[in-house]
Amino acid sequence: MKPPVLRCSHVTKRYGNLTALEDLSLEVYEGEIFALLGPNGAGKSTLIHCITGLAKQTEGTIEVLGFDTLRDFRTTRRLVGLVPQEINYDPFFTPMEILMIQMGLMGVEPDRERVESLLRTFALDEKRDAYTRTLSGGMKRRLLVAKSLVHRPRLLFLDEPSAGVDVELRRELWQEVKDLRAAGTTIVLTTHYIEEAEQLADRIGIINKGELLLVEGRDSLLERHNGRPLEDIFVELIRRADGRYVT
C-alpha cells in the first residue's frame, strides 16, 4: 500500500447543536480514486470543505502529504484542487482569462503554455476567447475541472462532477478522471450516481449522518456481497444504519 496522501484523524465538525461529522478517521492513498458515497446531508461536502480550507474542523486533525491543514494552510491549499458542485466563475470572463486568474489566486506564476495545454486537454481551445456564459453545460463542467488543475494539485476533489450532465458527457468525464489518475493525481470523488463509483473507484467509503459506515476496496465489497450491484449494497447499508431495513 502506498503512503497516504490524505489522513483524517478523529475529525468532528459541529455547527452549533448540529454535528455534521462525528469522530471520522480516513486515509486516502497515492494514485487511487476514492469514492465517498452518502445520502444528501451525510457530511460529504462538509468533510471536503474541512480538507480544502473552506471550513475548520471542531476536533481532530487533517493532513495532506504530512502537512496539517490548519497549521500549514498555505502549503496544503496548494496541494489540493477542488471541483465544486456549483459553477463558480464570472460568466463575463473567457476560459483563457479564468485560468490565468486562477493561477494568480493559487500563487502560481502565470503560465500561458500551461493554460493552452489545459484548454486543449478539455476540448475548450476553440472557445478560449468566448464569454463563459455562452458555453454549453458540458463545457462549463470541463472548465471547472481545468480551473482546479492550474496549480498541478497532488490531491483532487470532485464534488458531484457529473451532476446535471447527459450520459455522453458523463462518460467523457469518466475518461478524463481516469486520465488524471494515470498522470499521478490522487482523486476523491463524491457522487449520487452509484454507477459512477462502481466504474471508477478503487476504494469506496460510505458515510451517513457524519459517520463513516464502511471503507473497503470496490472489488472486495462487490465480491463479499456476491456480485450484487453497488447501488443495492449502498441502499441496504444506509437503511440498516437508519433502522429502516426490513428483511
C-alpha positions in Angstrom: 0.0 0.0 0.0 1.4 3.4 -1.0 1.7 6.1 1.7 -1.4 8.2 2.4 -1.8 11.5 0.6 -4.7 12.3 2.9 -5.1 11.4 6.6 -8.1 12.4 8.7 -7.9 11.5 12.3 -11.0 11.7 14.6 -12.4 14.6 12.8 -15.6 16.2 14.2 -17.4 19.2 12.8 -20.2 21.0 14.7 -22.4 23.9 13.7 -24.0 24.9 17.0 -26.1 21.9 18.1 -25.7 20.2 14.7 -22.9 17.6 14.4 -22.0 17.3 10.7 -19.1 15.0 11.1 -18.6 12.6 14.1 -15.1 11.2 15.0 -14.3 10.4 11.4 -11.0 8.8 10.5 -9.9 8.1 6.9 -6.8 7.6 4.8 -6.6 8.1 1.0 -3.6 6.6 -0.7 -1.4 8.0 -3.5 -2.7 7.3 -7.0 -6.1 5.9 -6.1 -9.6 7.0 -6.9 -11.6 7.0 -3.7 -15.4 7.4 -3.9 -17.2 8.9 -0.9 -20.9 8.0 -1.1 -23.7 9.0 1.1 -27.3 10.5 1.0 -27.9 14.2 1.0 -26.7 15.8 4.2 -24.5 12.9 5.1 -21.4 15.1 5.6 -19.6 14.6 2.3 -19.2 18.2 1.3 -18.5 19.2 4.9 -15.5 16.9 5.0 -14.3 18.3 1.7 -14.6 21.8 3.0 -12.6 21.0 6.1 -9.8 19.4 4.0 -9.7 22.2 1.4 -9.8 25.1 3.9 -13.4 26.3 3.3 -14.2 25.2 6.9 -12.4 24.3 10.1 -13.0 21.1 11.9 -14.1 21.4 15.5 -11.9 18.5 16.7 -9.3 16.1 15.2 -6.6 16.6 12.6 -6.3 16.5 8.8 -3.1 16.1 7.0 -2.3 16.3 3.3 1.1 14.7 2.4 2.0 15.1 6.1 1.1 18.8 6.3 -1.6 19.9 8.8 -4.4 21.7 7.1 -4.8 24.2 9.9 -1.2 24.8 10.9 0.2 24.6 7.3 -2.7 26.0 5.5 -0.9 27.7 2.6 1.0 24.6 1.8 -1.9 22.2 1.9 -4.2 24.5 -0.1 -1.7 24.4 -2.9 -1.5 20.6 -2.8 -5.3 20.2 -3.4 -7.7 21.0 -6.1 -11.5 21.2 -5.8 -14.1 20.9 -8.5 -17.3 22.1 -6.7 -20.9 21.2 -7.5 -21.7 24.8 -8.4 -20.3 26.9 -11.3 -18.0 29.4 -9.5 -16.5 31.7 -12.1 -17.5 35.0 -13.7 -19.7 34.5 -16.8 -18.2 37.5 -18.5 -14.6 36.2 -18.4 -13.3 33.9 -21.1 -11.8 30.4 -20.4 -8.3 31.8 -21.0 -8.8 34.7 -18.6 -10.4 32.5 -15.9 -7.5 30.0 -15.9 -4.9 32.8 -15.9 -6.7 34.5 -13.0 -6.9 31.2 -11.1 -3.1 30.7 -11.4 -2.6 34.1 -9.6 -5.1 33.2 -6.9 -3.2 29.9 -6.3 0.1 31.7 -6.0 1.4 30.2 -9.3 3.4 32.2 -11.8 1.3 33.0 -14.9 2.0 30.3 -17.5 0.2 30.8 -20.8 1.6 27.5 -22.1 0.1 25.6 -19.2 -3.3 27.3 -19.8 -3.1 26.4 -23.5 -2.4 22.8 -22.6 -5.4 22.6 -20.3 -7.7 24.2 -22.8 -6.6 21.6 -25.4 -6.9 18.7 -22.9 -10.5 19.6 -22.1 -11.5 20.5 -25.7 -12.0 24.2 -24.9 -9.3 25.7 -27.1 -11.9 26.8 -29.7 -13.8 28.6 -27.0 -10.8 30.2 -25.4 -11.9 33.8 -26.1 -15.7 33.3 -25.7 -17.6 34.6 -22.7 -18.1 31.6 -20.4 -21.8 32.4 -20.2 -22.1 31.2 -23.8 -20.6 27.8 -23.1 -22.7 24.6 -23.1 -23.3 22.9 -19.7 -20.7 20.3 -20.6 -18.1 22.9 -21.5 -18.7 24.7 -18.2 -18.1 21.5 -16.3 -14.9 20.8 -18.2 -13.7 24.3 -17.4 -14.3 23.7 -13.7 -12.0 20.7 -13.9 -9.4 22.7 -15.8 -9.6 25.5 -13.3 -8.9 23.1 -10.4 -5.8 21.8 -12.1 -3.9 25.0 -13.0 -1.6 24.7 -10.0 -0.9 20.9 -10.5 -2.5 19.6 -7.3 -1.4 16.3 -5.9 -4.9 15.6 -4.5 -8.1 16.4 -6.4 -11.7 16.6 -5.0 -14.5 16.1 -7.5 -17.8 17.0 -5.7 -20.6 15.7 -7.8 -18.7 16.4 -11.1 -21.3 14.9 -13.4 -24.4 16.4 -11.7 -26.9 17.5 -14.4 -24.9 16.4 -17.4 -26.1 14.0 -20.1 -24.9 10.4 -20.4 -22.4 11.0 -23.2 -20.7 13.8 -21.3 -20.7 11.8 -18.1 -18.7 9.0 -19.9 -16.3 11.7 -21.2 -15.8 13.0 -17.7 -15.2 9.4 -16.5 -12.4 9.0 -19.1 -10.9 12.4 -18.0 -10.9 11.2 -14.4 -9.1 8.0 -15.4 -6.5 10.0 -17.4 -5.9 12.3 -14.4 -5.2 9.3 -12.2 -2.9 7.8 -14.8 -1.0 11.0 -14.7 -0.4 10.6 -11.0 -3.3 12.6 -9.4 -5.0 11.2 -6.4 -8.7 11.7 -6.6 -11.6 11.8 -4.1 -15.0 11.6 -5.8 -18.4 12.3 -4.3 -21.4 11.3 -6.4 -25.0 10.3 -6.2 -24.6 8.3 -9.4 -23.6 4.9 -7.9 -22.7 3.6 -11.3 -20.0 6.3 -11.4 -18.4 5.0 -8.3 -18.7 1.4 -9.5 -17.0 2.2 -12.7 -14.2 4.5 -11.4 -13.3 3.8 -7.8 -10.5 1.7 -6.4 -12.0 2.0 -2.9 -15.3 3.1 -1.6 -16.3 4.9 1.6 -20.0 5.2 2.7 -20.9 8.0 5.1 -24.3 8.6 6.8 -25.1 11.3 9.3 -21.5 12.3 9.7 -20.2 8.8 10.4 -18.2 6.5 8.2 -20.1 3.2 7.9 -17.7 1.4 5.6 -14.4 1.8 3.8 -13.4 -1.1 1.5 -11.9 -1.9 -1.9 -14.6 -1.9 -4.6 -13.8 -5.4 -5.8 -13.7 -6.8 -2.3 -17.0 -5.1 -1.4 -18.8 -6.5 -4.5 -17.3 -9.9 -4.1 -18.3 -10.0 -0.4 -21.9 -9.3 -1.5 -21.9 -12.0 -4.2 -21.7 -9.6 -7.1 -24.8 -7.6 -6.2 -25.0 -4.1 -7.7 -23.2 -1.4 -5.7 -26.5 0.6 -5.6 -28.3 -2.3 -3.8 -25.4 -2.6 -1.3 -25.5 1.1 -0.6 -29.2 1.4 -0.1 -29.2 -1.6 2.3 -26.4 -0.2 4.3 -28.0 3.2 4.7 -31.3 1.7 5.6 -29.7 -0.6 8.2 -27.9 2.4 9.7 -31.2 4.3 9.9 -33.1 1.3 11.4 -35.3 1.1 8.3 -34.1 -2.2 6.8 -36.7 -5.0 6.6 -35.5 -8.5 5.6 
